[in-house]
Amino acid sequence: MKSIWEATYENNVIRIENNWFSGEKLFVNNQLQDFQVNYFNPPILTGHIKNNQERIGIKANLQQGFFGVNCILFVDDEQIALKKVK
């Protein structure tokens, strides 16, 4: 089963993908920034956005439950709303 979430932050598209077989991936503007295959522990994916000369940190927490997977996104230590695409 594959799940995909997306958000836009300051004209940057952030996408998080979770797939049982190929793992968890974090993309910023279609560039892969983090990847994990973690079957037992909830993964934390990290990346960044370049804004002029500044690097803004990104963190995505994936939480697995009985009814599926949920994702929480933080950009610059603030929670950003995600839209589940798939």
N, C-alpha and C positions, 0 to 999 in steps of 0.2 A: 504494500500500500504506500502511495506517495502523497505527501502533503506539501503544499507550497503557500508561503505567506509573502506579501509585498507591502512596502511602505515607501513613500517619497519624503525625503528630508532635504530641504534647500536644493531642489532640482536634481537630487541624486536618488536613483532607484535602488532600494535595498531589497534583496530577495533571499529568503531562507527556504531551503528544501530539505525534506526529511524523507528518506526512502529506506525501508527495512533492509534491502540488500546492498545498496551503495552508500549508505551512511547519511550524514548531515553536512550541508554545504551552505556557506554564506557568500553571497555575491553582492558587489557594489558596482553599479553600472555595467553589469554583465561580466565583471572580472571576479574570478574566484579569489576570496581572501582567507577563507578558513575551511577546513575539511576534517571530519572525524568519522570514524566507524566505531560506535560505542554501543554495544548491545545491552549492557547492564546498568550503567550509570547515566543519568541525564546529562547530555553534553552542553557545554557552554562554548559558543563560537565567538571569536573576536575579530575585529577588523578596524578600518578607519576610513574616514572621508578626508580628502584634501580640499581645504578651503583657503585659497590664496597660498600662503606659506604655512598655514596652521593645519595640524592633523587632529581631527575630531574622532574620538574613540567610539567604537560600536561594540555592543555585547548583546548576544541573543541567547536566551535560555530556552531549551526545549524540555518540556515536562510530559512524561508519558503516564497516562492513566488507563483505567479500564475501558474507556470508550474512545480512545484515540490519543492524539498528540496535540499539545497546546504550545504556543510559542509566545515569548515575551521579549520585546526589543527595547534596548536602551541606547540612546545616542547622546553623548556628552553627559552621561549620568542622569538623563531624563527619559522616562518611559514614553515611547512613541506608539501610536495606534497602528496595528497591522490589519491588513485585509487578507482573509484566507481565500486564495485563488483556486486551490484544488484540495 
